[in-house]
Amino acid sequence: MCRSIVTLRRPDEPATDAEIEAAARQFVRKISGYRVPSQRNAEAFEGAIAEIAESSRRLLETVQPATTSR
């Protein structure tokens, strides 16, 4: 969907807050169709970014690494 969003779950280092917010912003831009919202829509736009970033943080903190079974 959003080709510019990179995988943030990395085994060697956790994602930074800036990376998580950037990914959330890209997602909201894609969904809304706005690169920059009008003043009228700015609050909803920024609120969605904050919610998605927080959900992403929780996911990254709780997701377990995949295990391979042999």
N, C-alpha and C positions, 0 to 999 in steps of 0.2 A: 504494500500500500504506500507507505512513505519511505522511499528508497534512501533518503538522507538520514533516517533514524538508524543509529548504530546499535548493536547489541550491547546492553549495559551490564549484563550478568557475565562477569569475567572471573576466572579462577584466581588470577594473580593480584587484582586490586579492585576495591569496590568503586562503584560509580560515584562521581561527585554530585553534589547538589546542583551545580551548574549544568552538568550533563543531563541529569534527570529533568530539570526544568526546560532545557532546550528540546528534549524529546517530546515533552508534554506540549510545548508551544507548537512544534511542528505538527503534532497530531491534531491539535485544535484548529490550526490553520487549514489543514487538509479537510477536516470534517466541516468546518464553517464556510470554507470557500473565501475567507478573508485573510490577507496577509497582515493587514492592520485594520482593526474594526473601527467603525465610526464612534464618535464620543457616546452616542446613544447605546451602543453595544459593548463598549469597553469593559464595563463592570462584569457583564456575563462572560465575556471572553477571558478576562483575567481570572475570574472565579473558576471557570472550567479548567484553566491551566493549573491552578493551585490544587484543585481536587484530583486531577489526573496525576500530577507530580506526587502528591501524598500517597495515592494508591500504588503508584509505581515504587515508591520507597518501601512501603510495607511489603509488596511482593518481593522485591529484591532482598529484603531482610529475612524473609521467611521461606523462600523457595529452597528446596533441597537439591543438591547436585544429582544428576542422573547417575545411576549405577548400572554397570554392565554385568550381566550374568553369563557365566560360561558353563 
